[in-house]
Amino acid sequence: MFTIGDFARLGRVSVRMLRHYDSIGLLPPASVDPHTGYRFYRADQLRRLNRVIALKELGLTLEQVRSIVDDAVDVAELRGMLRLRRSQLAEQLAADTARLTAVEARLRMIESEGRMTTQDVVLKEIAPVRVAELIAVAPSYQGEDIGPVIQPLYPELFRRLTAAGITPTGPSIAWYEPVDPGGDAVVVHAGVLVDVEPSAAPDVTVRDLPELRTAATTIHHGAMDDVEPSMQALARWIEANGYRTDGFAREVYLDYCPDTPEKGVTELQVAVYRD
């Protein structure tokens, strides 16, 4: 048998933890010396310890852990629980990472407020174009909601076009529209310029994107996570020149760099009008 210190090292836990598990009846020692009070453990008790630690990491209380291990949960059940928890933690990590990215981008925007310029805004007419597109719905227009929705659409769109033998004729374009005028959810359109009839691409939607008769435009350099300063420069120009906006901005990815987004070049196009 092993002393409590040796058993703790073998099980990669603390002696304090083992003493606590003993005190609540979760993992009592195999024997206790009646004269010294020293605790001793058997090697086969590591199996119970492993299950206790794994279940505790799932977020269960120690009382819940005791109920499960006392019912002799088998390896298959435990593996299923751990896989579910791993999936939940991965989703939480992805969400936390997206929030952190959004906070960092907003901080960079705040830091650049005094340097934003409207001198590069150009007012022009945008001709109609034919695009192949895939769509999805995002909970809101916030960057942390748009990114996870739009990013998978383009690889899938290009995969389907390749399978149909269609070669894009121009840059990718993203545009948005509200699901409900009174709500936050938006329809995300991920498109690319093509020159084919709708029947040529049965797995995607081919449509003509209408012209923008008057659009305030600017070129954004860098990742779309950092687009807010460019959007706000557009907003300042639109207000200063007596225009109002009509819908969401279009994003034309002039230089699309999925592996190095900081090198991306995007034209932002906002339809505008005067009363």
N, C-alpha and C positions, 0 to 999 in steps of 0.2 A: 504493500500500500504506500501511499504518498502523503507527506505532510501537506498542510494547507498551502504552504509557500510553494512547494514543488508542483502541486496540482494547479495552483494559480498560474504558474509559469507555463505549464503544459497546455492549459486551456486558454492562455493569453487573456486572462482577466486579472483583476486586482484581488488581493486578500480581503480587502474591505468589502468587496462585492460578494465574495463567497460567504463571509460572516453574515452579511445581510440576508442572503438567500437561505442560510441555515436558520436564521432567527424567525423567518416567516414560513418555514417549512417547505420552501420551494426546492432546495437541494441540500438536504442534511448530509453530513459526512457519513461514511460507512461505519465509523466507530469513533468513540471519544475516550481518551485515556481518563479513567476515573480519578487518578491522582493528580495529573497535571492539567487536565482539561484540553489537551492538545487534540485537534481534529485530524483524522486520517481519511483519505479518499482512495477508491479503487479506480483503475484505468477505465472500466466500463461505465463509470459515472460521467466520463467526458461526453458520451452520447447524449445524456440528458442536458448537460451544460450547453452543448452545441445547439440543441433545440430551444433551450431557454433564451440564449442570446439571439438566435435568428428570429424568434417570435417577438422578442422585445424590440428588435430593429424594425419590425413591421408596424410598430406603433401601438402594440397591445399593452394593456396594463399587466403588472405582475400577477394579479389575481386571474386575469384572462389567460395568461401564459400557463399558470398552474393547472387550470381546468383542461387546457388542451394537452399538455404533456402527460397529465395523469390519465387521460384517455388514450394515451399511446399513439399520437399522431404518427402515421407512417411517412416514409421518405417521399413518396409520390405526392401526398397531400402537402407536405412541407414545401416541396419544390414548387408546386402550383402557387402556394401563398407567396413565396419569395419572388416568383416571376411576376405576379400581379403587382406586388409592392415595387419591384424594379421598374415596371412600366409606369406606375404612378409617379415615382421619383423622377424618372426621365422626363415626363410631361411637365412636372413642376419645375425642373431645372430649365427646360426650354422656355417656359413662361417667364421664369425669373430672369433668364438671360435676355429675353426680348424686352422686358421692362427696364433692365439695366442699360441696354443699348439705347432705348428711347430716352431715358433720363440723361445719358451722356450726350446724346444729340441735342436735346433741349438746352443743356448747359452750354454746349458750344455755340448754339444760336444766341443765347443770352450774352455770352462773351463777345459775340461779333456784332451786337446791335448797333454800336456806335460806328461801325465800319460798313454797314450795308449801303449799297448804292443802287440808284435806279437808272444810271446812265446807259446800261446795256440792254434796256428794255426796248423792243422793236414792235411797232404796231403793223400788222400785215394781214392779208387775206390768206386763208388756208384752203387749198383746193380739195375737192372730194377725192378719196382714195378707196381702193378695194382692198379688203383685208380678210384674212382667215383668222378666226378667233375661237378661244375657249373662254367660258365664263364660270364664275363661282361667286359666292356671297360672303362678304366679310361683316363682322358684327358692327364695325364702324369705320370711319375714314382715318382713324388714328394709325400712325405708322406701325405700331406693334400689332394691330389687327390686320392691316393690309399685307404686310410682308409675308407672314406664313401662308396666306391664301394665294397671293399672286406668284410667288417664287416657284411652286411646283407646276404651274400652268404652262410656262414657256417650254421646259424640257418635254412635256407631254405633247404640246402643240407641234414642236419641231419633229418629234418622233412620228406623229401621225402624218404630217406633211411628207416626210421622207418615205414612209410606207406607201403613200399615194403617188410618189414620184413627182412631187411639186417642190420647186425651188423658190424661196422668197425673192421678191424683186426689190425690196427696200427694207428699212429698219423696222424694228418692233415698236409697237405702240400700245400704251395702256390708257384706258379711260374708264370713267366711273359714272354711275347713276344711282339715285336712291331707290331702295326697294319700296319704301313708303315715304311720301313727301314729309310726313310728320315724324319719321323714325330715324335712327342712327345707321341702320344696316345699309350697305351699298352693294350693288352688283359690280363685280370686278371683271373688266374685259381685258384679256391678254391677247393681243393681235399682232400680226405681221403683214406687211404689204405683199400681195400676190397678184398675178395676172391670169386668173383662171375662172371658169364658170363654176357656179356653186355645185353643180353635179360632179365636178372633178374631184371633190374632196368630201366623200360621204361621212367621214368621221369628225369633221369640223364644220363650223358655220362660216360660210363665205358671204360677206355683205359689203355694201358700199357705205363707208363712213362719210357722213355729209360734210359739206364745206363749213368753215367758220368764216363768215363774211368779214368780221373784224375780230382780231385776236391780239392780245398783248402777250408777247413772247420774250423769253430770255433763255440763255444757255446756262445750265447748271453743271458744274464740274465737280465730280466726286460721287460718293455713294448716296443712294436715295435716302438712307438713314439721316443724312445731313442736308436734306432739301429745304428745311424750314427757312433758313436765311434767304434763299433764292425766292421762295414763295412769298415771303414777307416784303422783299424788295419789289416784287410784282404788285403786291397789294398797295404799297405806298405810291407806286407810279400810277396805278389805276385811280386811286383816290385823288392824287394831285392833279390829274388831267381830266377830272370830271366824268369818269366812266363808272359803270357798274358791271359786276360780273354776271355771267349767265351759265350756271352749272359748274361742274368740277373741271379742274385742269386736265388736259391731255398730257401724257408723257411720251415723247418720241425719243427712243434710245438710239442716239446717233452713233455712239460707241459703247456697245453692251459688253461689260467685262464681269461675268459672273464670278470668276476666280479672284479678281482684283477689283472689287467694286469701287475702291477709291480712285480708280483711273477712268471711271465711267464718264460719258458726256451725254447729257440729256437736255432736249429742248422742252421747256414748259410752255404750253399754249393754253391761254385762258380766254374764252369767248367773252367779249365785252360789248357794251352798248351805252348810248347816252339817252337820257329821258327826253 
